Amino acid sequence: MNKFSWYEAKSLEDALQQVNSTVSEQLYEPTKGAAVFKSGGVDVFDWAKEGLLSPEKIINIRNIPGLDQISYDRKEGMRIGANVTLADIASNEEIKSNYLALHQAVNDAATPQLRNMSTLGGNIVQRNRCWYFRSADHQCFRKAGDRCFARHSETGENENHAIIDNGSCVSIHASSIATALMAFNASVVIVGADGKKKEVLMDDFFVSAGKDISMETILQAKEIITDIMLPAPSKNTKSFYIKNVARESYDWSLGDVAVVMEVSGNTCKSASIVLGAAAPVPYRSMQAQEAMEKKDINQENAMAAAKAAMSIARPLSKNAYKVPLFESIIKQAILEIT
Ligand SMILES: Cc1cc2nc3c(=O)[nH]c(=O)nc-3n(C[C@H](O)[C@H](O)[C@H](O)COP(=O)(O)OP(=O)(O)OC[C@H]3O[C@@H](n4cnc5c(N)ncnc54)[C@H](O)[C@@H]3O)c2cc1C
């Protein structure tokens, strides 16, 4: 790990001023001279210890006043500050009663110790966990290299990788919480170096690998997330989240799904269905949504929606098991809505 200076940001303006003076890219940054924002620090220090990031300066934004608040308004919805910890989200009763799938996703993420450290802003910005991408010895496409090591049909260790939208990069997005946030049509509030704020829908926040392989989000080095906003649910909104893992104790997702539905009795009026660990970014399944809309919630329709979601899957050499896995959890999550 290289030597770096530490800056304790007192305000958003202060943090943005600091990053302006020593700018890096938000990307994989093997060279020195970078300034990076750190919130919980879980991912930033992983990168630094693994020799993937050599920041000259770490700007601690964790203690900026006002970024650690949660507020709920029945008309406006939920505002979660970027520095709110996953532990605080997990124990928030208004989130549990109004946004059940988010409550479930956060409780299923990482470990209690990690949830105490990790913040929501850092969680959605964390980079993917492809072991080749995370290895200083492998120069893959995402790091301006000349190949995808995971894709190779014989030598590629691709059992955890993407089955959808995997034409350029086969990594999966690391945030299982983003699956639920996107299903609730959440948006991200970002402030730039010029002090201007913008609000970006989660659907537009993540960047598909096909569009820009160097990026996973639209966030630029001189931008800070201040809040994540969730629209107010109607009284007929129901939701459910399921994450499948290899081990019984905590683990990264092999496949997860969040279903948010407007229901009328047992009929689905509209559906928002998002898959995690299926594609390089959280993936909204238009196929599953269309298959469920205006249909009764029953075994047959739930299975048809799950099959529709997987109709576009293109598994790699070692992850075909993910297709029946997703079919099973999508069906189950839909049926849990009733
Ligand atoms: C063993 C392990 C298991 C895990 N399991 C899961 C899991 O199952 N599901 C899941 O979703 N996550 C999981 N995580 C992720 C973890 O919970 C953290 O959310 C994540 O590593 C980063 O959060 P952080 O607050 O520490 O971010 P940091 O490390 O501080 O930052 C991460 C990135 O976000 C940027 N950043 C942070 N805050 C802001 C902001 N406000 N504005 C702009 N940029 C910002 C930083 O510059 C950096 O690039 C796991 C992590 C580990 C180590």
The ligand as an ORCA input file, in Angstrom:
! r2SCAN-3c Opt
* xyz 0 1
  C     -16.908     -9.581      2.252
  C     -17.859     -8.563      1.695
  C     -19.165     -8.937      1.414
  C     -20.067     -8.008      0.874
  N     -21.340     -8.420      0.535
  C     -22.175     -7.540     -0.057
  C     -23.482     -7.953     -0.478
  O     -23.888     -9.108     -0.307
  N     -24.274     -7.026     -1.087
  C     -23.871     -5.745     -1.302
  O     -24.641     -4.960     -1.860
  N     -22.658     -5.323     -0.899
  C     -21.808     -6.183     -0.284
  N     -20.563     -5.748      0.106
  C     -20.199     -4.332     -0.118
  C     -20.075     -3.501      1.174
  O     -21.208     -3.720      1.981
  C     -19.927     -1.979      0.919
  O     -21.169     -1.414      0.601
  C     -19.046     -1.571     -0.180
  O     -17.871     -2.373     -0.140
  C     -18.655     -0.091     -0.180
  O     -19.241      0.726      0.811
  P     -18.400      1.852      1.560
  O     -19.327      2.806      2.218
  O     -17.365      1.233      2.438
  O     -17.721      2.589      0.332
  P     -16.244      3.163      0.147
  O     -15.269      2.056      0.139
  O     -15.985      4.305      1.044
  O     -16.407      3.744     -1.343
  C     -16.657      2.906     -2.454
  C     -16.630      3.773     -3.719
  O     -17.693      4.716     -3.662
  C     -17.197      6.053     -3.739
  N     -18.079      6.825     -2.862
  C     -18.451      6.516     -1.589
  N     -19.378      7.397     -1.165
  C     -19.577      8.272     -2.174
  C     -20.420      9.411     -2.341
  N     -21.253      9.847     -1.377
  N     -20.366     10.074     -3.519
  C     -19.541      9.670     -4.501
  N     -18.730      8.592     -4.416
  C     -18.766      7.907     -3.266
  C     -15.745      5.973     -3.297
  O     -14.965      7.005     -3.864
  C     -15.371      4.604     -3.867
  O     -15.085      4.718     -5.237
  C     -19.647     -6.657      0.656
  C     -18.333     -6.276      0.964
  C     -17.442     -7.204      1.453
  C     -16.030     -6.771      1.746
*
